[in-house]
Amino acid sequence: MSRNRARRVARRAGAALAVLLAGVTLAGCVAMPGSGPVQRVDSSQRSEGDSQVRVWGVSPQEGMSPLEIVRGFLEATTSDEVDFETAKKYLTPERQRQWDPFHGTTVLSTGPALDTVAAPPLAGGETQAVTVSGQQVAAVDAAHVYTPLRNDYVETFELRLVRGEWRIDDLPDGLVMGEADFERNYRSVDTYYYTDLGPEDARVTNGRGVLVADPVYVRRRINTVQETVRSLLDGPSAWLGPVVTTAFPEEAEIASGRAAYIDDSDALTVRFSGIPAGLPQAQCDRMAAQLLHTVQEVSSTQISEARVANQAGTQLCALSAQDAEELAPGLLDGQASQAYALTEERTLAAFQGEERPEPVSGALGRGEVPLRDAAVSRDEKRAAGVSADGSSLYVSPVEGSDPLGEPVYARSLSDDGDPGLTGPSWDGLGDLWFADGSHLMRMRDGQGEPERVPVAGLGEDQRIEALRVASDGVRVAMLISEGERTTLRLGRIERAAGEEGVSLAVNGLRAVTPQLEHVSAASWAAESRLVVVGRPRDGVEQLQFVTTDGSTPTVTTALPGLNDVTGVAACESDSQPLLAQTADGIARLEDSTQWKLVPGDGSGPFYPG
C-alpha cells in the first residue's frame, strides 16, 4: 500500500462516518459495469437499492448469559446504525472506546457459530469466554477492498461482569458476519482511476489514460454517495495502484460538514478541502469525470453533471454527462459491431445479425490455413489466427484479397500431446497477445518480433491455457493449469522504460474464482466483471458472473441455465448479447432471459478483442 493511501485509510478509520468495510477457452469483446446550497436530507437514499427501511440493533437486556451477549452483539453489528452505538453497549466501557468496527470485515459462509469455553481469570472479577467460528469465504479490509479466502475462522471473545451484567472485554477489531448478512448490508461499487501506461502513455489518443474500474464495498443504506466519494479519494487498491493514477490532489478530501449530494436537477456537487489555488481546468475536469462515473453506479437516476467546488463553495468546474463521455470507461473497447466464430471448415466467419456466420473475405476466411483459434482487433480491421495444430500464428486483414503470408510466430511441436499456442487476444492499444506454454508474448501493434513478458508467480509446472487482455491494456485474465486443475487468474500489466526500450511484466497474479476447481471458459463482460464457465469440487458445470476482486456482482441479472457449455463470449461494452458454445452449437442469450441456438455450424464464438 502506498504511503499516501495508508495515510488516508488510517485517517478514515478514525472518522465517525467511515465505512468498512483461469480443451480451455476464453472469450471477450474479447473471446476469453452555515452557508451554501440547499441540500436534500440523506441524499444517499436516492441510491440504487438503498431502501428507506432500516434495521436497528437491540440493546442488551438484564440477566443475559455470555452466549446471549455475544450473539446480541454480532446481530447488532449487522444493523444500519452509522456508528454501531447499540453494538458497543455489549462491550465493557474500556472496550467501547478501543474497539474499531471499521478495521475490516470477516465474511463467513453462514452465520457465526458460538460456543462457551474456559477463560483465564482476570483480576477484579469472574470471566467467561465464547468462541466465534465458521468457514471464512472473504475479507474486506479497512480500505473497502474485497479478497476471497478459504480459511477456518476461530476467535475468542472474553467477557467479564460489569455491575453484575456480562459484557465483552476482549474481541478482535472489525466485524464478522455471515455471507447473507454481508450481501444485505454491503454492495460493490466501481471507483474509477486513469490508466498509467508509463512510457507508453502517449499511445492513448487523448494522452491522458482511460478510466479503469476498481471495485470496493460500501454499506448500502449509510450515506452511500458520501462514502463512495470517500472511497474514490482514498485512491486505488494496492493491487491496481501500480498501473493507474488519479486526478485528485493528494490532500483532497470532502470538506468538513459538507455532504456530497445529488440535487433535484440530478447534478452531483462535492465540496473539497485540500484543493490548491489555480488548479488547472483540465485536471479539474478529469476529477469531475472520475466523480461522475463513480457515483453514477449508486445513483438511481442519470447524473446530469458533476460539480467540483472548494471548501468555501466556489465552483471550480462542472462537467456534463455528455462531456464526461470523452473521459468514459471503456474508450478502448472498440466497435464490437458483430460477433465472430470459426466455420466447420475452420475459417474465420462473421455473424450477420441473427443469421448464420459467413466467412470473411480476408485470407483467414478463405481457408488458406485451417484455424483452431482466432481473434479480431477492436477496430475490426485485422485478425489473428492459430493454425489447427497450434504451431503457428498468423495476422491478416479481416477483409480484402491479400494472401496470408508467413506466420508471425511459429515453433515445432514436441509431441502429439503438445497443445502449442493459445488463442490470441487484442488489447485496446492494438497490441496482440498470446501464450506459448508458460511464456506470455506480446506483439506491439500486432507486428514485428514478439516479446516475452514475464509473469511473476507462474511456476514451472504451470501452463497458460488461454488468455484475454482487457481493453485498457493493464489487466490480463488467464486460465492457468496445474495438474488436473485449471483456475482463472488476473494479472496486472506493468510497463517501465529500459535501456532497450519499454519492458513489460505481469505482476500481482491472483485467483478470482477460488470456489471453482476447474474453469473451462471465461470472458470479460464489463469494466470490472467477467463471465466464467467452471465447476466446483464434486460439483456440476456453472455459468456465472464474477467481479475482478473475486466477489459475486451485487447487481447482475441471474443467467438462465444452459447445458453442456464449453465456451462463452461477452462484450466488454455490454452492447452485444452473451454467446455460448454448447454441444448443440452456438447459443445467444436473448433479452437476458432465454437462450436461442444460432443457425449454422459455427463454433468458438468471440467478440473483437
C-alpha positions as CSV (number, residue, x, y, z in Angstrom):
1,M,0.0,0.0,0.0
2,S,1.4,3.4,-0.9
3,R,2.2,5.8,1.9
4,N,-0.4,8.2,0.8
5,R,-3.1,5.5,0.6
6,A,-2.1,4.2,4.0
7,R,-2.4,7.7,5.5
8,R,-5.8,8.2,4.0
9,V,-7.0,4.8,5.2
10,A,-5.8,5.4,8.8
11,R,-7.4,8.8,8.8
12,R,-10.7,7.4,7.6
13,A,-10.7,4.5,10.1
14,G,-11.0,7.0,12.9
15,A,-13.8,9.1,11.4
16,A,-17.3,8.6,12.8
17,L,-18.8,8.2,9.3
18,A,-16.2,5.8,8.0
19,V,-17.5,2.7,6.2
20,L,-15.8,-0.6,6.2
21,L,-15.7,-2.4,5.4
22,A,-8.4,-19.2,-15.0
23,G,-9.9,-28.3,-24.0
24,V,-9.9,-24.4,-22.4
25,T,-11.4,-21.3,-24.0
26,L,-11.6,-17.7,-23.0
27,A,-13.7,-15.2,-24.9
28,G,-14.5,-11.5,-24.6
29,C,-15.1,-8.5,-26.5
30,V,-12.9,-10.4,-26.2
31,A,-13.2,-14.0,-26.7
32,M,-12.0,-15.4,-23.4
33,P,-20.2,-2.1,-15.4
34,G,-23.6,27.8,7.8
35,S,-23.9,28.9,4.2
36,G,-24.2,27.2,0.9
37,P,-26.8,25.5,-1.3
38,V,-30.0,23.9,-0.1
39,Q,-29.3,20.2,0.2
40,R,-31.6,17.1,0.3
41,V,-31.7,15.3,3.6
42,D,-29.8,12.0,3.3
43,S,-29.2,12.1,-0.5
44,S,-27.9,8.5,-0.2
45,Q,-31.5,7.4,-0.1
46,R,-31.6,8.0,-3.9
47,S,-29.0,5.3,-4.4
48,E,-29.9,2.1,-6.0
49,G,-31.0,-0.5,-3.5
50,D,-31.0,2.0,-0.6
51,S,-34.4,1.2,0.8
52,Q,-35.7,3.6,3.4
53,V,-36.4,0.5,5.6
54,R,-33.7,0.5,8.3
55,V,-32.7,-2.4,10.6
56,W,-31.7,-1.5,14.1
57,G,-29.9,-3.5,16.8
58,V,-31.4,-4.5,20.1
59,S,-29.7,-3.3,23.3
60,P,-28.6,-5.9,25.9
61,Q,-31.2,-7.0,28.3
62,E,-30.8,-7.6,32.0
63,G,-29.5,-11.1,33.0
64,M,-28.3,-12.2,29.6
65,S,-25.8,-15.0,29.5
66,P,-22.3,-14.7,28.0
67,L,-23.5,-16.6,24.9
68,E,-26.5,-14.3,24.6
69,I,-24.4,-11.2,24.9
70,V,-22.0,-12.3,22.1
71,R,-25.0,-13.3,19.9
72,G,-26.7,-10.0,20.5
73,F,-23.5,-8.1,19.8
74,L,-23.0,-9.9,16.5
75,E,-26.6,-9.3,15.5
76,A,-26.3,-5.6,16.3
77,T,-23.2,-5.2,14.1
78,T,-25.4,-6.1,11.1
79,S,-27.7,-3.1,11.8
80,D,-28.0,0.1,9.9
81,E,-26.5,2.3,12.6
82,V,-23.8,4.6,11.4
83,D,-21.5,4.2,14.4
84,F,-22.6,0.8,15.8
85,E,-23.7,2.5,19.0
86,T,-26.1,-0.3,20.0
87,A,-23.4,-3.0,19.4
88,K,-21.0,-1.0,21.6
89,K,-23.4,-1.4,24.5
90,Y,-22.5,-5.1,24.7
91,L,-18.9,-4.1,25.5
92,T,-17.2,-3.0,28.7
93,P,-16.7,0.8,29.0
94,E,-13.0,0.4,28.3
95,R,-13.5,-1.7,25.2
96,Q,-16.2,0.6,23.8
97,R,-13.5,3.3,23.5
98,Q,-11.0,0.9,21.9
99,W,-12.9,-1.3,19.6
100,D,-12.6,-0.3,15.9
101,P,-15.6,-1.7,13.9
102,F,-14.1,-0.2,10.7
103,H,-10.9,-2.2,10.9
104,G,-12.2,-4.8,8.4
105,T,-15.0,-7.4,7.9
106,T,-14.7,-11.2,8.0
107,V,-17.3,-12.9,5.9
108,L,-18.3,-16.4,6.8
109,S,-20.2,-18.9,4.6
110,T,-23.0,-18.9,7.2
111,G,-23.8,-17.1,10.4
112,P,-21.1,-17.4,13.1
113,A,-21.2,-20.4,15.4
114,L,-20.9,-19.7,19.1
115,D,-19.6,-21.9,22.0
116,T,-18.7,-21.2,25.6
117,V,-15.1,-22.1,26.6
118,A,-13.0,-21.8,29.7
119,A,-11.5,-18.3,30.2
120,P,-8.3,-17.3,32.1
121,P,-9.1,-15.5,35.3
122,L,-8.8,-11.7,35.3
123,A,-8.1,-9.6,38.3
124,G,-11.2,-8.0,39.7
125,G,-13.9,-10.4,38.9
126,E,-15.3,-13.5,37.2
127,T,-14.7,-14.1,33.5
128,Q,-16.2,-16.1,30.7
129,A,-15.2,-16.8,27.1
130,V,-17.1,-17.5,23.9
131,T,-15.6,-18.8,20.7
132,V,-16.9,-17.4,17.4
133,S,-16.2,-19.7,14.5
134,G,-17.1,-20.6,10.9
135,Q,-15.8,-21.1,7.4
136,Q,-14.3,-17.8,6.1
137,V,-15.1,-17.1,2.5
138,A,-13.8,-13.5,2.2
139,A,-12.3,-10.5,3.9
140,V,-12.9,-6.8,3.3
141,D,-10.2,-4.5,4.6
142,A,-10.3,-1.0,6.1
143,A,-9.9,0.4,2.5
144,H,-13.1,-1.5,1.5
145,V,-11.2,-4.0,-0.7
146,Y,-12.7,-7.5,-1.0
147,T,-10.5,-10.6,-1.0
148,P,-11.8,-14.1,-1.5
149,L,-10.4,-16.6,1.1
150,R,-11.0,-20.1,2.2
151,N,-10.0,-20.4,5.9
152,D,-11.2,-21.8,9.2
153,Y,-12.2,-18.8,11.3
154,V,-11.9,-19.1,15.1
155,E,-11.8,-16.1,17.5
156,T,-12.3,-16.0,21.3
157,F,-14.4,-13.2,22.9
158,E,-13.7,-12.7,26.6
159,L,-16.4,-11.4,28.9
160,R,-16.4,-10.0,32.4
161,L,-19.0,-8.8,34.8
162,V,-19.8,-5.1,34.9
163,R,-22.1,-4.2,37.7
164,G,-23.5,-7.7,37.7
165,E,-24.0,-7.9,33.9
166,W,-21.8,-9.7,31.4
167,R,-20.1,-7.5,28.9
168,I,-17.4,-8.3,26.2
169,D,-14.0,-7.1,27.3
170,D,-11.7,-8.6,24.7
171,L,-12.5,-9.1,21.0
172,P,-10.9,-8.6,17.6
173,D,-11.3,-5.3,15.9
174,G,-13.6,-5.2,12.8
175,L,-16.8,-7.1,12.1
176,V,-17.7,-10.8,11.5
177,M,-20.9,-11.9,9.8
178,G,-22.4,-14.5,7.5
179,E,-22.4,-14.1,3.8
180,A,-26.2,-13.4,3.7
181,D,-25.9,-10.5,6.2
182,F,-22.9,-9.2,4.2
183,E,-24.8,-9.2,1.0
184,R,-27.7,-7.4,2.7
185,N,-25.6,-4.7,4.3
186,Y,-22.9,-4.0,1.7
187,R,-22.7,-3.5,-2.1
188,S,-19.9,-3.4,-4.6
189,V,-19.2,-0.1,-6.3
190,D,-16.7,0.6,-9.1
191,T,-14.4,3.5,-8.3
192,Y,-12.6,4.8,-11.4
193,Y,-8.9,5.8,-12.0
194,Y,-6.9,6.6,-15.1
195,T,-4.5,4.1,-16.7
196,D,-0.8,4.7,-16.1
197,L,0.9,3.2,-19.1
198,G,4.3,4.7,-18.1
199,P,6.5,5.1,-21.2
200,E,3.5,4.1,-23.4
201,D,1.1,6.7,-22.2
202,A,1.2,8.6,-25.4
203,R,-0.4,5.7,-27.2
204,V,-3.8,6.6,-25.7
205,T,-5.5,9.0,-28.2
206,N,-6.1,11.8,-25.7
207,G,-2.8,11.1,-24.0
208,R,-4.3,11.1,-20.5
209,G,-5.3,7.5,-20.0
210,V,-8.7,5.8,-19.8
211,L,-10.7,5.0,-16.7
212,V,-10.3,1.6,-15.1
213,A,-12.8,0.2,-12.6
214,D,-11.5,-0.6,-9.1
215,P,-14.4,-2.3,-7.1
216,V,-14.8,-1.6,-3.4
217,Y,-17.6,-2.4,-0.9
218,V,-19.6,0.2,0.9
219,R,-22.6,0.0,3.2
220,R,-25.9,0.0,1.3
221,R,-28.0,2.4,3.4
222,I,-25.4,4.6,5.2
223,N,-24.6,7.8,3.2
224,T,-23.9,5.8,0.1
225,V,-23.0,8.7,-2.2
226,Q,-20.8,10.3,0.5
227,E,-18.9,7.0,1.2
228,T,-18.5,6.2,-2.4
229,V,-16.8,9.6,-2.9
230,R,-14.6,9.0,0.2
231,S,-13.6,5.6,-1.3
232,L,-12.6,7.3,-4.6
233,L,-10.5,9.8,-2.7
234,D,-8.7,7.0,-0.8
235,G,-7.1,6.1,-4.1
236,P,-6.9,2.8,-5.9
237,S,-6.4,-0.6,-4.2
238,A,-3.0,-1.8,-3.6
239,W,-3.4,-4.4,-6.4
240,L,-4.4,-1.9,-9.1
241,G,-2.4,1.1,-7.8
242,P,0.8,0.4,-9.8
243,V,-1.0,0.8,-13.2
244,V,-3.4,3.6,-12.5
245,T,-3.4,7.2,-11.3
246,T,-5.9,9.7,-10.0
247,A,-6.5,13.4,-11.0
248,F,-7.3,14.3,-7.3
249,P,-4.6,16.1,-5.4
250,E,-3.1,14.1,-2.5
251,E,-4.6,16.3,0.2
252,A,-8.1,16.4,-1.3
253,E,-11.0,15.3,0.9
254,I,-14.7,16.1,1.3
255,A,-14.9,19.4,3.1
256,S,-15.8,19.1,6.8
257,G,-19.6,19.2,7.4
258,R,-20.3,19.4,3.6
259,A,-22.0,16.3,2.3
260,A,-21.7,15.2,-1.3
261,Y,-25.2,15.3,-2.7
262,I,-27.3,14.9,-5.9
263,D,-29.9,17.7,-6.3
264,D,-33.3,17.8,-7.9
265,S,-31.6,18.6,-11.3
266,D,-29.7,15.3,-10.9
267,A,-26.4,17.2,-10.6
268,L,-23.7,15.9,-8.2
269,T,-22.0,18.5,-6.1
270,V,-19.0,17.9,-3.9
271,R,-17.1,20.5,-1.9
272,F,-13.5,19.7,-1.3
273,S,-10.8,20.9,1.1
274,G,-7.1,20.4,0.1
275,I,-7.6,21.7,-3.5
276,P,-4.7,24.1,-4.3
277,A,-5.5,27.5,-5.8
278,G,-5.0,27.8,-9.5
279,L,-6.0,24.2,-10.2
280,P,-5.7,23.6,-14.0
281,Q,-9.1,23.4,-15.7
282,A,-8.1,20.1,-17.5
283,Q,-7.2,18.5,-14.1
284,C,-10.5,19.7,-12.6
285,D,-12.5,18.2,-15.5
286,R,-10.7,14.9,-15.0
287,M,-11.6,14.9,-11.3
288,A,-15.2,15.6,-12.2
289,A,-15.2,12.7,-14.7
290,Q,-13.9,10.3,-12.0
291,L,-16.7,11.6,-9.7
292,L,-19.5,11.3,-12.2
293,H,-18.6,7.8,-13.5
294,T,-18.0,6.5,-9.9
295,V,-21.1,7.9,-8.3
296,Q,-23.4,7.1,-11.3
297,E,-23.4,3.5,-10.2
298,V,-25.0,4.2,-6.9
299,S,-27.5,6.8,-8.2
300,S,-31.0,5.7,-9.1
301,T,-31.1,8.5,-11.7
302,Q,-28.8,9.5,-14.6
303,I,-26.4,12.1,-13.2
304,S,-26.6,15.2,-15.4
305,E,-23.5,17.0,-14.2
306,A,-20.6,16.7,-11.8
307,R,-19.6,19.9,-10.0
308,V,-16.4,20.4,-8.1
309,A,-16.3,23.2,-5.5
310,N,-13.8,24.3,-2.9
311,Q,-14.5,24.5,0.8
312,A,-16.0,28.0,0.6
313,G,-18.5,26.7,-2.0
314,T,-16.9,28.4,-5.0
315,Q,-17.4,26.2,-8.1
316,L,-14.1,25.2,-9.7
317,C,-15.5,23.3,-12.6
318,A,-18.6,21.5,-13.9
319,L,-18.6,18.6,-16.3
320,S,-21.8,17.5,-18.0
321,A,-22.7,13.8,-18.5
322,Q,-22.3,14.4,-22.3
323,D,-18.8,15.9,-21.9
324,A,-17.8,13.2,-19.5
325,E,-18.2,10.6,-22.2
326,E,-14.9,11.9,-23.6
327,L,-13.4,10.5,-20.4
328,A,-15.6,7.5,-20.0
329,P,-14.6,4.0,-19.1
330,G,-14.2,1.6,-22.0
331,L,-13.0,4.2,-24.5
332,L,-10.7,1.5,-25.9
333,D,-13.3,-1.3,-26.1
334,G,-13.7,-0.8,-29.9
335,Q,-16.7,-1.0,-32.1
336,A,-17.9,-4.6,-31.4
337,S,-20.3,-4.2,-34.3
338,Q,-20.6,-8.0,-34.7
339,A,-19.5,-11.3,-33.3
340,Y,-17.2,-13.9,-35.0
341,A,-16.7,-17.6,-35.0
342,L,-15.0,-20.4,-36.9
343,T,-16.8,-22.4,-39.6
344,E,-16.9,-26.1,-39.9
345,E,-14.0,-25.8,-42.4
346,R,-12.1,-23.9,-39.7
347,T,-12.2,-20.5,-41.4
348,L,-12.9,-17.1,-39.8
349,A,-16.5,-16.0,-40.1
350,A,-18.6,-13.0,-39.0
351,F,-22.2,-13.1,-37.8
352,Q,-24.7,-11.1,-39.9
353,G,-27.3,-10.1,-37.4
354,E,-29.0,-13.2,-36.1
355,E,-28.2,-15.2,-39.3
356,R,-25.5,-17.9,-39.6
357,P,-21.9,-16.7,-39.6
358,E,-20.4,-16.2,-43.1
359,P,-16.6,-16.4,-43.9
360,V,-14.9,-13.0,-44.1
361,S,-13.2,-12.1,-47.4
362,G,-9.7,-11.9,-45.8
363,A,-7.1,-14.7,-46.0
364,L,-8.2,-16.2,-42.7
365,G,-11.7,-16.6,-44.1
366,R,-10.6,-18.2,-47.3
367,G,-9.3,-21.4,-45.7
368,E,-5.6,-21.0,-46.8
369,V,-4.7,-22.3,-43.3
370,P,-7.3,-24.2,-41.2
371,L,-7.6,-22.5,-37.8
372,R,-8.0,-23.6,-34.2
373,D,-8.5,-20.2,-32.6
374,A,-8.8,-16.7,-33.8
375,A,-9.2,-13.1,-32.6
376,V,-10.2,-9.8,-34.3
377,S,-8.7,-6.5,-33.4
378,R,-11.0,-4.0,-31.7
379,D,-11.2,-1.7,-34.7
380,E,-12.2,-4.9,-36.7
381,K,-9.6,-4.3,-39.3
382,R,-7.1,-7.1,-38.5
383,A,-7.4,-10.7,-37.5
384,A,-5.0,-13.2,-35.8
385,G,-5.4,-16.9,-36.1
386,V,-3.6,-20.0,-34.7
387,S,-3.2,-23.0,-37.0
388,A,-5.2,-26.1,-36.4
389,D,-2.2,-27.9,-34.9
390,G,-1.4,-25.0,-32.7
391,S,2.1,-24.5,-34.1
392,S,1.8,-21.2,-36.0
393,L,0.2,-17.7,-35.5
394,Y,-0.9,-15.6,-38.5
395,V,-2.0,-12.0,-38.8
396,S,-4.1,-10.8,-41.7
397,P,-6.6,-8.1,-42.7
398,V,-10.2,-9.2,-41.9
399,E,-11.3,-8.1,-45.3
400,G,-9.5,-8.0,-48.7
401,S,-7.7,-10.2,-51.2
402,D,-4.2,-10.1,-49.8
403,P,-2.5,-13.5,-49.5
404,L,-2.0,-14.9,-46.0
405,G,1.8,-14.7,-46.0
406,E,4.2,-16.4,-43.5
407,P,3.3,-16.9,-39.8
408,V,4.4,-14.1,-37.4
409,Y,5.3,-16.7,-34.9
410,A,5.9,-20.5,-35.3
411,R,7.5,-23.3,-33.5
412,S,7.9,-27.1,-33.8
413,L,5.6,-29.2,-31.6
414,S,7.4,-31.5,-29.2
415,D,5.0,-34.4,-29.4
416,D,1.4,-35.4,-30.2
417,G,0.3,-34.1,-26.8
418,D,1.9,-30.6,-27.2
419,P,-1.1,-28.2,-27.5
420,G,1.0,-25.4,-28.9
421,L,-0.1,-21.8,-28.8
422,T,-3.1,-20.4,-27.0
423,G,-5.7,-18.4,-28.9
424,P,-4.6,-14.7,-29.4
425,S,-6.1,-11.6,-27.9
426,W,-6.0,-7.9,-28.9
427,D,-6.0,-5.1,-26.3
428,G,-7.4,-1.6,-26.9
429,L,-3.9,-0.2,-27.8
430,G,-3.7,-2.5,-30.8
431,D,-1.2,-4.9,-29.3
432,L,-1.5,-8.7,-29.9
433,W,-1.1,-11.1,-27.1
434,F,-0.8,-14.9,-26.9
435,A,1.0,-17.6,-24.9
436,D,3.3,-20.4,-25.7
437,G,3.2,-22.8,-22.8
438,S,4.2,-20.8,-19.7
439,H,5.5,-17.9,-21.8
440,L,3.3,-14.9,-22.3
441,M,4.1,-13.0,-25.5
442,R,3.2,-9.5,-26.9
443,M,3.5,-8.1,-30.4
444,R,3.3,-4.3,-30.2
445,D,0.7,-3.0,-32.8
446,G,0.3,-6.6,-33.9
447,Q,3.5,-6.7,-35.8
448,G,7.2,-7.2,-35.5
449,E,9.1,-9.6,-33.3
450,P,7.0,-10.9,-30.3
451,E,8.5,-10.1,-26.9
452,R,8.3,-12.3,-24.0
453,V,6.5,-10.8,-21.0
454,P,7.5,-12.4,-17.6
455,V,4.6,-13.4,-15.3
456,A,5.6,-13.2,-11.7
457,G,4.3,-16.1,-9.6
458,L,3.8,-18.5,-12.6
459,G,5.5,-21.8,-11.6
460,E,7.5,-24.1,-13.9
461,D,4.8,-26.8,-13.6
462,Q,2.0,-24.4,-14.6
463,R,0.8,-23.5,-18.1
464,I,-1.2,-20.7,-19.6
465,E,-4.0,-22.4,-21.4
466,A,-5.9,-19.3,-22.6
467,L,-5.8,-15.6,-22.0
468,R,-7.6,-12.4,-22.8
469,V,-6.3,-8.8,-22.2
470,A,-8.8,-6.1,-21.1
471,S,-9.3,-3.2,-23.5
472,D,-7.4,-0.9,-21.1
473,G,-4.2,-2.8,-21.6
474,V,-3.3,-3.0,-17.9
475,R,-5.2,-6.2,-16.9
476,V,-5.0,-9.7,-18.3
477,A,-7.2,-12.7,-17.5
478,M,-5.5,-16.1,-17.9
479,L,-6.6,-19.7,-17.5
480,I,-3.7,-21.4,-15.8
481,S,-3.4,-25.2,-15.4
482,E,-1.5,-27.2,-12.8
483,G,-2.1,-30.9,-12.9
484,E,-5.8,-31.6,-13.2
485,R,-6.8,-28.2,-12.0
486,T,-7.3,-25.1,-14.1
487,T,-8.0,-21.7,-12.5
488,L,-8.8,-18.2,-13.6
489,R,-6.1,-15.7,-12.6
490,L,-6.0,-12.0,-13.1
491,G,-2.7,-10.2,-13.7
492,R,-1.5,-6.6,-13.7
493,I,0.5,-5.5,-16.8
494,E,3.2,-3.1,-15.7
495,R,5.4,-1.0,-18.1
496,A,8.8,0.5,-17.5
497,A,11.4,2.4,-19.6
498,G,14.6,0.5,-20.0
499,E,17.9,0.8,-21.9
500,E,16.5,-1.3,-24.7
501,G,13.1,0.3,-24.8
502,V,9.9,-0.4,-23.0
503,S,9.9,-3.5,-20.8
504,L,6.7,-5.3,-19.6
505,A,5.9,-7.6,-16.8
506,V,2.7,-9.2,-15.4
507,N,2.6,-8.9,-11.6
508,G,0.1,-9.4,-8.8
509,L,-1.2,-12.7,-10.2
510,R,-4.3,-13.6,-8.2
511,A,-7.2,-16.1,-8.3
512,V,-10.7,-14.6,-8.8
513,T,-12.7,-17.9,-8.7
514,P,-11.2,-19.8,-5.8
515,Q,-14.5,-21.6,-5.3
516,L,-14.2,-23.3,-8.7
517,E,-11.9,-26.3,-9.0
518,H,-11.8,-26.2,-12.8
519,V,-12.6,-23.2,-15.1
520,S,-13.1,-24.1,-18.7
521,A,-14.0,-20.7,-20.2
522,A,-14.1,-17.0,-19.3
523,S,-14.7,-13.7,-20.9
524,W,-14.5,-10.0,-20.0
525,A,-18.1,-8.9,-19.7
526,A,-17.8,-5.3,-18.3
527,E,-15.2,-3.0,-16.8
528,S,-14.9,-5.0,-13.6
529,R,-16.8,-8.2,-14.5
530,L,-16.1,-11.5,-16.2
531,V,-18.4,-14.3,-17.1
532,V,-17.0,-17.8,-16.4
533,V,-17.8,-21.4,-17.0
534,G,-16.5,-23.8,-14.3
535,R,-17.3,-26.3,-11.7
536,P,-16.6,-26.5,-8.0
537,R,-15.1,-29.7,-6.5
538,D,-17.6,-32.5,-6.7
539,G,-20.0,-30.1,-8.4
540,V,-21.5,-29.5,-11.8
541,E,-20.6,-27.0,-14.5
542,Q,-21.8,-23.5,-13.7
543,L,-22.1,-20.3,-15.9
544,Q,-21.8,-17.2,-13.7
545,F,-20.6,-13.7,-13.4
546,V,-17.7,-12.8,-11.2
547,T,-16.2,-9.4,-10.2
548,T,-12.4,-8.8,-10.7
549,D,-12.0,-8.8,-6.9
550,G,-13.4,-12.3,-6.8
551,S,-16.8,-11.4,-5.4
552,T,-20.2,-12.1,-6.9
553,P,-21.5,-8.9,-8.6
554,T,-24.1,-7.1,-6.5
555,V,-26.3,-6.0,-9.3
556,T,-26.5,-8.7,-12.0
557,T,-29.4,-10.5,-13.6
558,A,-29.0,-14.2,-12.9
559,L,-28.1,-16.2,-16.0
560,P,-30.6,-18.7,-17.2
561,G,-29.4,-22.3,-17.2
562,L,-27.7,-23.8,-20.2
563,N,-26.4,-27.4,-20.6
564,D,-23.0,-28.6,-21.9
565,V,-21.4,-25.2,-22.1
566,T,-17.7,-25.3,-23.3
567,G,-17.1,-21.7,-24.2
568,V,-18.5,-18.2,-23.6
569,A,-18.2,-14.8,-25.3
570,A,-19.2,-11.4,-23.9
571,C,-18.6,-7.9,-24.9
572,E,-16.8,-5.6,-22.5
573,S,-19.1,-2.7,-23.5
574,D,-22.1,-4.8,-22.7
575,S,-23.6,-3.7,-26.1
576,Q,-24.0,-7.2,-27.5
577,P,-25.7,-10.3,-26.3
578,L,-23.9,-13.1,-24.5
579,L,-22.9,-16.1,-26.6
580,A,-22.0,-19.6,-25.5
581,Q,-20.6,-22.7,-27.2
582,T,-22.6,-25.8,-26.4
583,A,-22.8,-29.4,-27.6
584,D,-25.7,-28.4,-29.9
585,G,-23.9,-25.3,-31.4
586,I,-23.7,-21.6,-30.6
587,A,-26.4,-20.2,-28.3
588,R,-27.3,-16.5,-28.0
589,L,-28.9,-15.1,-24.8
590,E,-32.0,-13.1,-25.8
591,D,-33.3,-10.3,-23.6
592,S,-31.2,-11.7,-20.7
593,T,-33.9,-14.4,-20.1
594,Q,-33.7,-17.1,-22.8
595,W,-31.0,-18.9,-24.8
596,K,-31.6,-19.5,-28.5
597,L,-29.5,-21.6,-30.9
598,V,-27.8,-19.6,-33.7
599,P,-28.3,-21.0,-37.2
600,G,-25.3,-22.6,-38.9
601,D,-22.3,-24.8,-38.0
602,G,-20.1,-22.1,-36.4
603,S,-18.1,-22.8,-33.2
604,G,-15.9,-20.9,-30.8
605,P,-17.8,-17.6,-30.8
606,F,-16.0,-14.4,-29.8
607,Y,-16.2,-10.6,-30.0
608,P,-13.4,-8.3,-31.1
609,G,-10.5,-8.2,-28.6
